[in-house]
Amino acid sequence: MGRLSFAFLAGIIFLSWNVLPGVCEEELRIVFLETDFVVVNPTAKTAAEKRGLKYNCGDRSLAVPECFVASNWNRGWIGAFMDMVIKDMGIKAIAMTKANISLATSPAYTGGSSYTRCAWEVKLGNVDLCVGDFWETSVRRDLVSFTTALDQDTMFLVTRAVKPEPFKTENILAIFKPFEASVWLIILCMFIFGALALWFVEAPYNTDELEGFRPGQGPPNIEGLVQALTITTTGFVNLQLPASTWPARMVALGYGFFVFIAGSSYTASLASYMVSTSAQLGDVSTLTDVVMLDKKLCVLDTLPPGLITNQGVSRVPMDNYGAMLEKLYLGGCIAAVVGKMELLTYIRASTRNVTVCADPLDPLGQTACVDRSVPSKVIRLNPSTCGDDCTGARRYCEIIDTKDSDFEVSIATALPVRKSLEPALSAAILARKLSGDLSRAQQAEIYDPNPNLCPLPEEPAQGMSLKNLAGTYLIGGGIMLVGVLMRAGNLLTRTLRSSRHASGDAAEDSAPAEDAGNGEGAAGMNRGGGGKAAAAANGDTQAVSPFSKSLLALDELQRRLERLAHTPSGLGAVSAPTASEPSPSPTAPTPPPASLPGQEERRRGSRSSEASEPSVNV
């Protein structure tokens, strides 16, 4: 504190003895660049309203005499602060505005920034000081001198808030997004390869679980391959592979390694994806997202390119903050860079008005249209001034700060000044800053009049929402439902078969035994009874509906597959005869199936054990 007081006193003594006398002897030409809450002339605005004129001190045809009185520019955080500094120095000021800026800079500067043009005016000797919220950029610093910094303008990366979206069909497939389509294709290939490997090495030795092939008895059994594919597919979520031999164990080990790595990677990626999507507040969260998504970033055309060092950022230069935020709002860019004061006045407090080209097809979307014959429009953001039917009130409340911790951009706010005047003016500014006058001016002129009107964005959910896991529930539940429907079909077909058999037995019992009285003997009676029973059965079959026939056919197919899956003798197995198949002739015995390696030894052991056990007569 003692050092600050000493510096303050030293500055005052230096000004009093060396600098201020020379400065006060001449009149200084000062250009005031008007901006809401920064540099304001309330006296001129009142005078214009009394005269019934549109207020605009920057337009020669509309400027009133009060625009050119330096003491009237005493509002706004920079205007109020510099009014105190100018009075402290006793400067005789000649007030100027954009209406006074000469055309001498036109050949040298062809840009649209009034701030850079004013710096050129100082360089050319037409102006001594420019008052406004100037960025001290390297381009401007090469032109003129700047005072000591008034403030440090911290920049923010803003984007549009994510709006709640209704449930969509693509949410069902969200559980597959952690892996690309090519990865899922490789996983499918691993399913098939694992099934083939397991089928080849395990089927000859594990006939209880797999239907393999028998050497010398034709091609491999396709049902065994289907069953092996089912095992490898379900093994991805619950690894239980049959392995009774060392080759099968090696296959199980390799497939298990694949399941472990793929499953762990999927779990980690799925959790990261689900949490990131549920926690996302805006279209982007960082400047890196802008690059990764190959989207555009809106910036002021005067923002130094070196402040944003990310490679690959596609910039859209804009001439004004209002036009830039309107472009962001309409989706012309995915993010924008704004200063701390603009974040407050344009977005959170909505107290500024936005002037932008009225043509929606204008290619640039700047303050003025490319076609100068098309007028600009004013968007009023404040609900108290835009009227009852205003559609622009709090228009930019859905634009939020990304809170990107890696985005650290700031730039000094200072004033372009004639080189000989810079030491004295900087000393006077520093003295007022040390006394706290700048902080008080900012509080009174910008923070207090701009309360936050926008609702605070909701904090993102830390867990996954129902929308994120919809695919899990629907797909898993759908598979279980298929199993339930299959079981229901089985029960229904059994009920239909039982009712069919019961009706056939009833018809056979009720048939009249006339053949016995006619002396045809037992053979005739059997032929008659069999014919009537067959007729009854045929009549009953014709009464079954097509739907019931389909169920019966599906059930019969499922039963055959089950017999194949549980028959230890593979393709050589003999299934039980059905009603449509003739019984095998007793004179033509079925040859036994070929024995597998080791199977004949097991049969011999089984027979010897049976012979050693005492028989039990019941």
ZAMARGU-4260 file (C-alpha; in steps of 0.2 Angstrom, whole numbers, plus 5000, padded with zeros to 4 digits):
<rodrens>
0) 5000/5000/5000 | 5014/5012/5004 | 5022/5009/4987 | 5005/5013/4978 | 5004/5029/4988
5) 5022/5034/4984 | 5019/5031/4966 | 5003/5041/4966 | 5011/5056/4974 | 5026/5054/4962
10) 5014/5055/4948 | 5005/5070/4954 | 5022/5079/4957 | 5028/5075/4940 | 5012/5081/4932
15) 5011/5097/4942 | 5029/5102/4938 | 5033/5096/4921 | 5018/5090/4910 | 5002/5098/4915
20) 5007/5116/4912 | 5011/5112/4893 | 4995/5102/4891 | 4983/5115/4898 | 4989/5128/4887
25) 4982/5120/4871 | 4965/5114/4866 | 4964/5095/4863 | 4953/5088/4849 | 4945/5073/4857
30) 4934/5061/4847 | 4920/5052/4858 | 4914/5036/4850 | 4897/5033/4858 | 4892/5016/4864
35) 4878/5011/4876 | 4885/5010/4894 | 4902/5014/4889 | 4902/5032/4882 | 4886/5041/4883
40) 4879/5059/4880 | 4863/5060/4890 | 4861/5079/4887 | 4862/5078/4868 | 4849/5064/4868
45) 4837/5074/4878 | 4840/5089/4867 | 4836/5079/4851 | 4820/5072/4859 | 4814/5089/4863
50) 4817/5095/4845 | 4808/5080/4839 | 4824/5073/4830 | 4831/5056/4829 | 4846/5055/4841
55) 4862/5051/4832 | 4878/5061/4836 | 4888/5052/4823 | 4877/5058/4809 | 4881/5076/4803
60) 4863/5078/4797 | 4855/5073/4815 | 4869/5079/4827 | 4863/5093/4839 | 4875/5106/4846
65) 4875/5097/4863 | 4885/5083/4854 | 4900/5094/4853 | 4902/5099/4871 | 4915/5088/4880
70) 4907/5089/4897 | 4891/5082/4891 | 4900/5065/4888 | 4900/5061/4906 | 4890/5044/4906
75) 4895/5026/4903 | 4909/5018/4913 | 4923/5025/4901 | 4914/5042/4898 | 4911/5045/4917
80) 4929/5040/4921 | 4937/5050/4907 | 4927/5066/4912 | 4935/5065/4929 | 4952/5063/4921
85) 4950/5078/4909 | 4944/5089/4923 | 4959/5084/4934 | 4971/5089/4920 | 4962/5105/4916
90) 4961/5101/4898 | 4952/5113/4886 | 4944/5100/4875 | 4935/5101/4858 | 4923/5087/4857
95) 4921/5078/4841 | 4911/5063/4835 | 4911/5051/4820 | 4902/5066/4811 | 4919/5076/4812
100) 4930/5062/4806 | 4939/5068/4790 | 4940/5058/4774 | 4959/5059/4775 | 4960/5041/4782
105) 4950/5034/4767 | 4965/5030/4756 | 4975/5023/4771 | 4961/5013/4779 | 4947/5005/4769
110) 4940/4994/4783 | 4923/4997/4792 | 4929/4999/4810 | 4926/5016/4817 | 4939/5012/4831
115) 4953/5009/4819 | 4949/5023/4808 | 4950/5035/4824 | 4967/5028/4827 | 4972/5033/4809
120) 4965/5050/4813 | 4977/5052/4828 | 4991/5046/4817 | 4988/5059/4804 | 4987/5073/4817
125) 4968/5076/4814 | 4964/5071/4832 | 4973/5071/4849 | 4963/5058/4858 | 4950/5045/4855
130) 4938/5040/4869 | 4929/5023/4869 | 4932/5005/4873 | 4947/5002/4861 | 4957/4986/4860
135) 4975/4989/4860 | 4979/4978/4846 | 4996/4976/4838 | 4990/4984/4822 | 4984/4999/4831
140) 4999/5000/4842 | 5010/5001/4826 | 5000/5016/4821 | 4999/5027/4837 | 5003/5027/4855
145) 4991/5021/4868 | 4988/5026/4886 | 4990/5014/4901 | 4977/5001/4901 | 4960/5006/4908
150) 4954/4988/4909 | 4957/4970/4903 | 4943/4964/4892 | 4941/4945/4896 | 4934/4936/4881
155) 4921/4922/4882 | 4917/4907/4871 | 4898/4907/4869 | 4886/4895/4860 | 4868/4891/4858
160) 4860/4881/4872 | 4855/4863/4868 | 4836/4863/4868 | 4827/4847/4875 | 4823/4836/4861
165) 4808/4824/4860 | 4812/4805/4860 | 4817/4800/4842 | 4819/4783/4834 | 4838/4785/4833
170) 4838/4785/4852 | 4835/4767/4851 | 4852/4764/4842 | 4861/4776/4854 | 4869/4761/4863
175) 4878/4756/4847 | 4886/4774/4844 | 4902/4771/4855 | 4908/4760/4841 | 4909/4764/4823
180) 4900/4753/4810 | 4917/4746/4805 | 4920/4740/4823 | 4903/4732/4824 | 4907/4723/4807
185) 4923/4716/4814 | 4914/4710/4830 | 4901/4701/4819 | 4916/4693/4809 | 4923/4687/4826
190) 4907/4680/4831 | 4907/4669/4815 | 4925/4665/4815 | 4923/4660/4834 | 4908/4649/4829
195) 4917/4640/4815 | 4933/4637/4826 | 4922/4630/4840 | 4912/4620/4829 | 4927/4612/4821
200) 4938/4608/4836 | 4924/4604/4849 | 4910/4596/4840 | 4917/4578/4837 | 4920/4577/4856
205) 4906/4586/4864 | 4890/4579/4855 | 4880/4584/4870 | 4881/4602/4867 | 4886/4603/4848
210) 4880/4594/4833 | 4897/4592/4824 | 4902/4581/4809 | 4906/4563/4808 | 4921/4557/4798
215) 4915/4547/4783 | 4897/4551/4785 | 4894/4566/4774 | 4896/4585/4776 | 4895/4594/4793
220) 4879/4596/4801 | 4872/4614/4799 | 4862/4613/4815 | 4878/4612/4824 | 4885/4627/4816
225) 4870/4637/4820 | 4871/4631/4838 | 4890/4636/4839 | 4885/4653/4832 | 4872/4655/4845
230) 4885/4651/4859 | 4898/4663/4852 | 4885/4677/4851 | 4878/4675/4868 | 4896/4672/4874
235) 4899/4691/4871 | 4888/4695/4886 | 4890/4679/4896 | 4906/4669/4891 | 4902/4651/4894
240) 4910/4641/4880 | 4910/4622/4880 | 4928/4616/4880 | 4932/4597/4883 | 4949/4597/4873
245) 4965/4607/4873 | 4961/4614/4855 | 4944/4619/4861 | 4952/4627/4876 | 4964/4637/4865
250) 4949/4643/4855 | 4940/4648/4871 | 4955/4657/4877 | 4957/4668/4861 | 4938/4671/4860
255) 4938/4676/4879 | 4952/4688/4876 | 4943/4696/4862 | 4927/4697/4873 | 4936/4705/4887
260) 4945/4718/4877 | 4930/4722/4866 | 4917/4722/4881 | 4928/4733/4892 | 4931/4745/4878
265) 4913/4746/4874 | 4908/4748/4892 | 4920/4763/4894 | 4915/4771/4878 | 4897/4769/4881
270) 4898/4777/4899 | 4908/4791/4892 | 4896/4794/4877 | 4880/4793/4888 | 4887/4805/4901
275) 4894/4817/4889 | 4877/4818/4879 | 4867/4820/4895 | 4879/4833/4902 | 4880/4844/4887
280) 4873/4861/4889 | 4877/4869/4872 | 4881/4865/4854 | 4899/4864/4859 | 4908/4864/4875
285) 4926/4869/4870 | 4935/4877/4855 | 4942/4860/4851 | 4924/4855/4847 | 4922/4868/4834
290) 4937/4861/4825 | 4932/4843/4827 | 4914/4847/4820 | 4921/4857/4806 | 4910/4872/4811
295) 4912/4890/4810 | 4917/4903/4824 | 4911/4921/4823 | 4923/4934/4829 | 4924/4953/4827
300) 4935/4957/4812 | 4946/4968/4823 | 4950/4953/4835 | 4969/4950/4833 | 4971/4933/4824
305) 4985/4928/4837 | 4973/4928/4852 | 4965/4911/4845 | 4979/4899/4842 | 4969/4884/4839
310) 4974/4877/4822 | 4960/4874/4809 | 4947/4886/4817 | 4936/4892/4803 | 4932/4911/4807
315) 4918/4922/4801 | 4923/4940/4804 | 4909/4952/4809 | 4909/4971/4810 | 4898/4972/4826
320) 4894/4962/4841 | 4875/4963/4838 | 4876/4956/4820 | 4888/4943/4826 | 4876/4937/4840
325) 4862/4937/4827 | 4872/4926/4816 | 4875/4914/4830 | 4857/4914/4835 | 4852/4910/4817
330) 4864/4896/4815 | 4877/4904/4804 | 4891/4899/4816 | 4891/4887/4830 | 4900/4898/4843
335) 4906/4916/4845 | 4919/4926/4855 | 4912/4940/4865 | 4919/4952/4878 | 4913/4952/4896
340) 4904/4968/4895 | 4894/4962/4879 | 4891/4945/4887 | 4882/4956/4901 | 4873/4969/4890
345) 4868/4959/4875 | 4864/4942/4882 | 4861/4941/4901 | 4853/4958/4904 | 4846/4961/4886
350) 4848/4980/4887 | 4856/4983/4870 | 4848/4985/4853 | 4855/4976/4838 | 4856/4983/4821
355) 4858/4971/4807 | 4854/4969/4788 | 4835/4966/4785 | 4838/4955/4770 | 4838/4937/4777
360) 4847/4932/4761 | 4861/4944/4763 | 4877/4934/4761 | 4887/4942/4775 | 4873/4946/4788
365) 4883/4962/4794 | 4876/4978/4801 | 4874/4985/4784 | 4868/4975/4769 | 4879/4971/4754
370) 4866/4979/4744 | 4866/4997/4751 | 4848/4999/4744 | 4841/4987/4757 | 4839/4995/4774
375) 4845/4988/4791 | 4833/4983/4805 | 4834/4986/4823 | 4831/4971/4835 | 4826/4977/4853
380) 4831/4965/4866 | 4824/4973/4882 | 4806/4969/4886 | 4803/4986/4893 | 4807/4995/4877
385) 4802/4983/4863 | 4783/4983/4866 | 4770/4970/4870 | 4771/4961/4853 | 4790/4961/4853
390) 4798/4945/4847 | 4815/4950/4851 | 4814/4952/4869 | 4828/4942/4878 | 4831/4935/4861
395) 4849/4929/4866 | 4845/4921/4882 | 4848/4904/4874 | 4866/4909/4871 | 4877/4903/4885
400) 4895/4903/4890 | 4903/4887/4887 | 4914/4889/4902 | 4929/4882/4893 | 4943/4882/4905
405) 4956/4881/4891 | 4949/4896/4882 | 4960/4910/4890 | 4959/4925/4879 | 4960/4943/4885
410) 4965/4960/4878 | 4969/4977/4885 | 4957/4991/4884 | 4966/5008/4882 | 4965/5025/4872
415) 4974/5030/4856 | 4983/5046/4860 | 4995/5058/4853 | 5012/5053/4858 | 5017/5069/4867
420) 5001/5068/4877 | 5003/5050/4882 | 5014/5052/4898 | 5003/5065/4906 | 4987/5057/4902
425) 4993/5039/4907 | 4999/5046/4924 | 4982/5055/4927 | 4972/5039/4922 | 4983/5028/4934
430) 4980/5040/4948 | 4961/5039/4946 | 4962/5020/4945 | 4972/5018/4961 | 4959/5029/4970
435) 4946/5016/4965 | 4936/5028/4953 | 4937/5016/4938 | 4929/5002/4948 | 4915/5013/4955
440) 4912/5020/4937 | 4910/5002/4931 | 4898/4997/4945 | 4887/5012/4943 | 4887/5013/4924
445) 4886/4995/4918 | 4884/4982/4932 | 4870/4990/4942 | 4859/4995/4926 | 4861/4978/4919
450) 4854/4964/4930 | 4853/4947/4924 | 4836/4944/4915 | 4839/4927/4908 | 4836/4911/4918
455) 4851/4902/4923 | 4854/4886/4913 | 4850/4870/4922 | 4864/4860/4928 | 4867/4844/4917
460) 4862/4828/4924 | 4876/4818/4931 | 4868/4801/4926 | 4861/4794/4911 | 4843/4797/4906
465) 4829/4786/4900 | 4832/4792/4883 | 4850/4786/4883 | 4846/4768/4888 | 4830/4766/4878
470) 4839/4755/4866 | 4844/4743/4880 | 4827/4741/4886 | 4819/4739/4870 | 4831/4727/4862
475) 4834/4717/4878 | 4815/4716/4881 | 4811/4712/4863 | 4823/4697/4863 | 4814/4691/4879
480) 4797/4694/4872 | 4802/4683/4857 | 4806/4669/4869 | 4789/4672/4878 | 4780/4671/4862
485) 4789/4655/4857 | 4784/4647/4873 | 4766/4653/4871 | 4766/4645/4854 | 4772/4629/4861
490) 4758/4629/4874 | 4745/4633/4861 | 4751/4620/4848 | 4751/4607/4862 | 4733/4612/4867
495) 4728/4610/4849 | 4736/4593/4847 | 4728/4587/4863 | 4711/4592/4857 | 4714/4584/4840
500) 4719/4568/4848 | 4705/4568/4860 | 4692/4571/4847 | 4700/4556/4836 | 4699/4544/4851
505) 4681/4549/4854 | 4676/4546/4836 | 4684/4529/4837 | 4675/4524/4853 | 4658/4529/4846
510) 4660/4519/4830 | 4646/4505/4829 | 4653/4487/4830 | 4643/4480/4816 | 4657/4471/4808
515) 4658/4459/4822 | 4640/4453/4819 | 4642/4450/4801 | 4654/4436/4804 | 4669/4445/4796
520) 4680/4441/4811 | 4693/4451/4819 | 4702/4456/4804 | 4686/4464/4796 | 4682/4473/4812
525) 4700/4480/4813 | 4699/4486/4795 | 4682/4494/4798 | 4687/4502/4814 | 4703/4508/4807
530) 4695/4516/4792 | 4682/4525/4802 | 4695/4531/4814 | 4706/4537/4800 | 4690/4546/4792
535) 4687/4554/4809 | 4705/4560/4810 | 4704/4566/4792 | 4688/4576/4796 | 4696/4583/4811
540) 4711/4588/4802 | 4701/4597/4789 | 4692/4607/4803 | 4708/4614/4809 | 4711/4632/4804
545) 4726/4638/4793 | 4733/4647/4808 | 4732/4631/4819 | 4741/4622/4805 | 4755/4634/4804
550) 4757/4633/4823 | 4757/4614/4822 | 4770/4615/4808 | 4781/4627/4818 | 4780/4616/4833
555) 4784/4600/4823 | 4800/4609/4816 | 4805/4615/4833 | 4803/4597/4840 | 4814/4590/4826
560) 4828/4603/4829 | 4827/4599/4848 | 4829/4580/4844 | 4844/4584/4833 | 4852/4595/4846
565) 4851/4582/4859 | 4854/4566/4849 | 4872/4560/4853 | 4874/4551/4837 | 4873/4566/4825
570) 4867/4564/4807 | 4866/4545/4810 | 4853/4546/4823 | 4836/4539/4820 | 4821/4550/4826
575) 4805/4544/4832 | 4792/4540/4818 | 4779/4553/4816 | 4761/4550/4810 | 4766/4554/4792
580) 4781/4542/4792 | 4780/4523/4790 | 4788/4513/4804 | 4804/4505/4800 | 4803/4487/4794
585) 4808/4474/4808 | 4817/4464/4795 | 4828/4478/4790 | 4838/4483/4805 | 4846/4500/4806
590) 4865/4499/4805 | 4874/4506/4820 | 4882/4523/4818 | 4901/4525/4816 | 4909/4526/4832
595) 4920/4541/4836 | 4938/4540/4843 | 4936/4534/4861 | 4918/4531/4860 | 4919/4512/4858
600) 4930/4511/4873 | 4917/4520/4883 | 4904/4508/4877 | 4914/4493/4882 | 4916/4500/4899
605) 4898/4503/4901 | 4894/4485/4896 | 4906/4478/4908 | 4899/4489/4922 | 4881/4483/4917
610) 4887/4465/4917 | 4895/4466/4935 | 4879/4474/4943 | 4866/4461/4949 | 4850/4461/4940
615) 4834/4466/4950 | 4818/4457/4945 | 4802/4468/4947
</rodrens>
